[in-house]
């Protein structure tokens, strides 16, 4: 095999500039893998790396036909990556915009969210077996989703949440979106999750909660009218059948303490 017998000569004088270069590249790959952890895109990324390794090996071994086929596949690969990873690319770019240094120059409206009102409303809705879907904005904006519903611009209170999800009212079927402690809109439509392993007993509310948590960093609280349980979706993970204290602790951790959770 040609090229494999050459001896690699590494520079002896490695300066601070080279170390910084290596460190930045390592950090870039670390944050990329962290952003894709637990997602289908990570498995696809490994598949792409295998194709690249196969192309390099085919060229080194002079396998002309295999090398030509893999070369054509890799030529169109950037376009396929953009199409297949569009949601993950958007999430990664949004995460870059939420870096700790950049957050110093932005406000944190989710700190104003009234956790007590949300928890108390979920307790009442659960007892009455009223279905509900409450989406709370964090770093990434939800304006495009709020525009699919009816704008309210009202203070988030226990009474308003319960009334919005009371059966028979015009907005009880959609999602409520909370931004900065205020109910921005109600009756909103959300994207449904495409996860293949979602339990068949979960309805459209749970799938919508998972979908919005995959698309954005929002926190989605679901009340099931069939089973009378409260669940919370964040980062593509669904925490099911939460007790009142568990729900409160999770909301405080995710909203006030700014901690993030994702797929495990």
HUWO-V683590 format. One record per helix or strand of 3 or more residues. SS is the DSSP state (A for helix, B for strand). FROM is the first residue (numbers start at 1). LEN is the number of residues. If there is no record, write none. Layout:
[[SS & FROM & LEN] [SS & FROM & LEN]]
//
This chain:
[[A & 16 & 21] [A & 40 & 21] [A & 64 & 12] [A & 77 & 8] [A & 86 & 12] [A & 100 & 4] [A & 109 & 4] [A & 115 & 14] [B & 132 & 5] [A & 143 & 4] [B & 150 & 6] [A & 158 & 7] [B & 175 & 5] [B & 182 & 7] [A & 204 & 12] [B & 219 & 5] [B & 230 & 5] [B & 237 & 3] [A & 244 & 13]]
//
